[in-house]
Amino acid sequence: MERSEFLGAVYIADTTTVSGKFGAIQALEATVLASGTLSDDITGTLTSLPIPVGATIYGIFTAVKLTSGKVLAYRI
């Protein structure tokens, strides 16, 4: 995906579950993704996934919850 395909971003810095439709999650600091719910072609839930600072993971996420860290979740 190209940045021009995103409709903005949500800043997440706490452990609340954030719902929406996100195409990428970028770590602003070392982060642990408590859970990320995937949809469409890839289904399932990622749990306890470490994301190093500056790294971006791609997929179609419908919910994101952090254990620690800060991320930008890019809307699609």
matplotlib code that plots the C-alpha trace (Angstrom):
import matplotlib.pyplot as plt

x = [0.0, 1.1, 0.6, -1.7, -4.1, -4.6, -7.4, -5.5, -4.2, -5.1, -2.5, -2.7, -0.7, -2.8, -4.2, -7.7, -9.0, -9.3, -11.7, -11.8, -10.3, -6.5, -4.1, -0.8, 0.5, 3.7, 5.6, 6.6, 8.5, 9.2, 5.7, 4.0, 0.8, -1.5, -3.9, -4.7, -7.7, -7.2, -10.0, -10.6, -8.1, -6.1, -8.2, -7.3, -5.8, -2.2, -1.2, 1.9, 3.6, 6.7, 7.1, 10.5, 10.6, 10.1, 8.8, 5.5, 3.3, 0.7, -2.6, -6.3, -6.9, -10.3, -9.2, -5.8, -4.9, -1.4, 0.3, 2.9, 4.3, 2.9, 1.7, 0.0, -2.7, -3.4, -7.1, -8.2]
y = [0.0, 3.5, 6.3, 8.0, 5.1, 5.8, 8.0, 9.3, 7.8, 7.1, 7.7, 4.8, 5.1, 3.2, -0.3, 0.4, -1.6, 0.6, -0.5, 0.6, -0.5, 0.0, -1.0, -0.5, -0.1, 1.9, 1.7, 5.2, 3.5, -0.2, -1.7, -4.9, -5.5, -7.3, -8.2, -7.3, -8.6, -9.3, -9.4, -10.0, -12.5, -13.1, -13.8, -14.4, -12.5, -11.6, -11.7, -10.6, -9.3, -7.2, -4.3, -2.5, 1.3, 2.5, -0.8, -1.0, -4.1, -4.3, -6.1, -5.2, -4.8, -4.3, -3.9, -3.0, -3.3, -2.6, -4.0, -1.2, 1.4, 4.0, 3.5, 5.2, 3.0, 4.1, 4.1, 2.6]
z = [0.0, -0.7, 1.9, -0.6, -0.1, 3.6, 4.9, 7.9, 11.0, 14.6, 17.3, 19.9, 23.1, 25.7, 26.2, 25.0, 22.0, 19.0, 16.3, 12.7, 9.4, 9.3, 6.6, 8.5, 12.0, 12.5, 15.8, 17.1, 19.9, 20.8, 21.0, 21.9, 20.1, 22.6, 19.8, 16.3, 14.5, 10.8, 8.2, 4.5, 2.8, 6.0, 9.0, 12.6, 15.6, 16.2, 19.9, 21.9, 18.7, 19.3, 16.8, 16.9, 16.8, 13.2, 11.9, 10.0, 9.7, 6.9, 6.8, 7.1, 10.8, 12.3, 15.9, 17.5, 21.2, 22.7, 25.7, 25.6, 23.2, 20.8, 17.2, 14.3, 12.8, 9.2, 8.2, 4.9]

ax = plt.figure().add_subplot(projection="3d")
ax.plot(x, y, z, "-o")
ax.set_aspect("equal")
plt.show()
